[in-house]
Structures are given as C-alpha cells and as structure tokens.
Amino acid sequence: MSTAHTHSPSHAPRTIDPETVTLSGYEVAERYGPDTVLTHDPADPARAHARIGEPGQYPFTRGVHKTMYRSRLWTMRQFAGFGSADDTNQRFKYLLNNAKGTKANTGLSTAFDLPTLMGRDSDDPLSAGEVGRCGVAVSSIEDMHRLYADIPVGEVTVSQTINAPAAVIWGMYLAHAKERGIGWDTLGGTLQNDILKEFHAQNEFIYPPEPHVKLVVDTIEFASQHLPKWNSVSISGYHIREAGSSATQELAFTLRDGMEYVEECIKRGLPVDTFAPRLSFFFNSHNEFFEEICKLRAARRIWAKAMKDRYGAKSERSLLMRTHVQTAGCSLTEQQPLNNIVRVALQALAGVLGGCQSLHTDSMDETLGLPTEQAVRVALRTQQIIAHESGVHRTVDPLGGSWFVEALTDQMQKDADAIIKEIDDMGGVVSGIHKGYFRRSIAEASYRFGQEMEAGDRIVVGVNAYPEGNEEKQVEILEIPHTVEAEQCARLAKMRSQRSSSDVHRALHAIREAARKGENVMPALVDASLARCTLGEQVQAMADVYGRYSGGPEW
C-alpha cells in the first residue's frame, strides 16, 4: 500500500515542495489507486469496507448520522460578542433575523472580553482598557440578563466561549434562566470549558491544572444530572491549531484531552454512558482542504474506538464524536482582506465535507478588529450558499471511498495514535503540561511554518505573493467607544450598592467550603450568582482554596 507521507509531520524539514507536501508535512503522491487503501478490517477480512464503514455506523468514519445533511443541515452558529451586554444582544437579534428562512438550525455563540475570560470584573484595575474590546463584558447575573434579553434561550441553542471561569459564567447563565422561569431541562447549548487546551495554547488559566480539571468534571456531572440537552464541555483543538500546531497535532492533542476528562469523570464514579453522549468537540478548518476533511474523518474513528475499547462504553451515543468547526482565524490576512471571503468559503466547505454538526464562518475583517455587521452577514451567507446552492448536502460523505481521501485518513489516524501513545507513556495530559511537552511541540510546528512562509516555500496570497492592492483600504473597522467601559463599571457599582452584603458573604463562604471539601461547586456558584456575587468575587473564593497558577518551572 502506498503511503500519504514520507516523513513524520512533526519533524518536517524547512525546505519543502508546496506542490507535493501538505501543511502538516504529508508527502502526497501523484495519484492513488485501489492498492492505496486497506478497505477491510484485518481482524475480519470477510467484511468488506469494515474500516471505512457506513454512515451512522461504527467506527463512524463516514459520519455520525445515517442520513447526515439530507435530513438535517448543520447548525449555522455565528460568533458574536463586543462592547456591553446590550450591544451584543442587538447583534444576536440581527443574526437571528438574518437566518430566518433557512432549513438549518441557528445557534448563538458568545465571545467574552479578556477580563471576563480571565475571571476579572470590569472594574478590576487590571481590566482597564480591555472592557468590551474583544468580546462582551459580563461581571454579574445582571449582565447575563441583559445579554440574553428577549432571546428565547429555551428554543435557541447558546454556545459560550469561556474556559478558566467557565463554571462561574455557566452558574450565572443557569441562575438567569431560573429567574426567567425557564426550566434547565429545556436549555440547549455548549459550554466550551476546555481548560487543558488553555495550558497548551491560550494561557487563559487561573488555577493549577488539577483543580481546573476538577471544575470541568463538576460541570460534566452537574449537566448529566440537570441539563440533558446541554454539552458541558467542548473539547477544543481550534486554539491548538491557532497557536501553530499541525493538523495531526491538533487531532491527537484534542482527542487525548478528551480522554483525560473521561478518565477523571470515571474516577469521580460517573458511569461513562451517563456523560459521554454530551461531550462535544471543536476543530479548526484551515487552508489544506483535503487534510482538514480527513482530520475529521480520522477523529471520529479514533474517538469511537477509544470509547468502546479503552473505556468500555456500551451506548452507541457515547461513541459519537460530534463536532463544531470554525474556519481558521489564523489564516486570515490583514493584506487584501477581501481575499479572506474566499479562504473562509473553502475552509467551511471542508468542514461540511468532513461531516461537522455545526459550523462558524469567520468574518473577512476579523484580523483587523471586531467584525462589522456587513462582514458578519457575508460570513453567514457563505454558509447558506454552501447549504442551498452547492448541492453537497444531497449525499452522505460524498468523498468517501476516494483512494486519496481514505489513504490520508488512515495515515492521519496512524500518526495521531502514535502521538496519543506518547502522551499516555508520559503519564497523561496533566503530566505532559507540567513537562512542557505540548507547548514545545506546538512551538516547533509553528516555527517550521514560519520558516517555510518566509522562504517563499508556502505561498500566502497577498502576503508573500501577489501583493498588488495591499495599499488600498478595503473594509471598514468596528471601533468600541471608551464609554462602554465607564458605563459598565457604573452599572457594576450600582448593583454592588443595592445587593445584600450578608447574602454575598454567605454565598462566597459556601463556595469556599464546597471547594475545600472537594464537593461539586456548581450548586454554590448558582446560589452565589442569585445573590449578585460578581464574577471576580466567585473566582477569588475558589482561588482562596485552589491557589493561582503562573506556570511550571519548564515554562
């Protein structure tokens, strides 16, 4: 059988031939044929095509549902978050109105500003100058009410891109639903809540890895008991890829992070089939078209096998790797930003052909600033054109059986399995974090790509080739006024002056006690949100017990 590559993607040389080598370092043959792919299961040769399988059947290489998009399109989930909660609420309504008439389900995805991502209140001195800049500012349940005002959260799925303080933000969301009289059992959505990838790629952590993982398990346990429609964690390779990893590293690191959460839940005493069906994933879709498609196909196969053989899952729903996909923000260029529309369209098409369950398309101007309404509308229309004009939804896994696609899927699975074993051998993900393994690996891959681009081995249109037109101003930029921060801080001060100090004191004490005793902190966080405790106060209450983390000695 011919192979999809001739050298390890994690040790690619700097000098490459971009005509024959993928972004992750796979050598692509001139042509592929019947002898390229092992189509049967070596353990059961009588079963033709057992390794590729059928859509909706183990090992789910061809998709998690039998009919895929013929019966239901992917969720078109658009990312929004800027300025005040009121500003973002208006953008949410704009997105919902522009999605009317589509056969796809539309979901809202919430971006939070940097202070919120770091668990700090808007009036914290360290928040100065950052409030509402890269997302929406949320410091209390009052902000949560304003953020989702008049949004039917019992009917529209809501995704929240928050990690380090995810349990607190989720507690606020649940408390806000309770005050609105909306049953938790009706709430559908996803909490990103993947702290492990923060240690690999984004650096937005608060506590040491061990208590942080404990908080993730708390949310998984709480969701399994009270929110049957909620995905309590979105295990995210997206940011790993944005930090510079290869597609194969993204695949392996993401799935091994997911396995770490499964193992910790099992240690908690949770039967695997009670929580595994609500685990979800989040992958990047970059420029290397076929590599991105094969990455998603290999991911489903690896996850299904791990859940079945490694963790003994019995329910078929536990074997399904359901994933959201977002086009690659790191591929967008400031130069000739209109070119980004084309990049996003191709990346989105790869996500669909790879079999995603929901999709976000980046706006063309995101590398310049927060997206304008026009850019957001173009991004949404990109998905709608793919859904309604391209015809790719008419058959399931249309690329399945392609000799090249199956060969590359097999090779990416093989290489990812080798990386997963390497992580296992070092004691797991948390151990690898303390050893600096993930950061080193990603940095090496990022450095190689930078060398290739600077040498001209990798063409980036409008950047290191075809620069004509870079001097023109092509798009408008959305700017956040300074009044947003002042008004947000004033609202926060007013809420503090009107709440009960004794209720706040009792609620924060309950959080510390739950943390000290190793109990699930979610009930205490919900109660604290109802008592109008702020984000920063709740985060600090847990820091009083868990401590704060600035990184290991290897960093």
Secondary structure, DSSP 4 states (H G I P E B T S, - for coil): ---S-SS-GGG--SS--TTTB-TT-PBPPS---GGG---SBTTBTTSTTTTT--TTSTT-TT-SSSSGGGT-PPEEEEEE--SSHHHHHHHHHHHHHHTTT-SS-EEEEEEB-HHHHTT--TTSGGGTTTTTTSSB---SHHHHHHHTTT--TTTS-EEEE--TTHHHHHHHHHHHHHHTT--GGG--EEE----HHIIIII----S-HHHHHHHHHHHHHHHHHH-TTEE-EEEE-HHHHHTT--HHHHHHHHHHHHHHHHHHHHHHT--HHHHGGGEEEEEEE-S-HHHHHHHHHHHHHHHHHIIIIIS---SGGGG---EEEEE-GGG--SSSTTHHHHHHHHHHHHHHHHT-SEEE---TTTTTSBPPHHHHHHHHHHHHHHHHHS-GGGSSSTTTT-HHHHHHHHHHHHHHHHHHHHHHHTTSHHHHHHHTHHHHHHHHHHHHHHHHHHTTSS--BTTTB--TTTTS--S--B---THHHHHHHHHHHHHHHHS-HHHHHHHHHHHHHHHHTT---HHHHHHHHHTT--HHHHHHHHHHHH------TT-
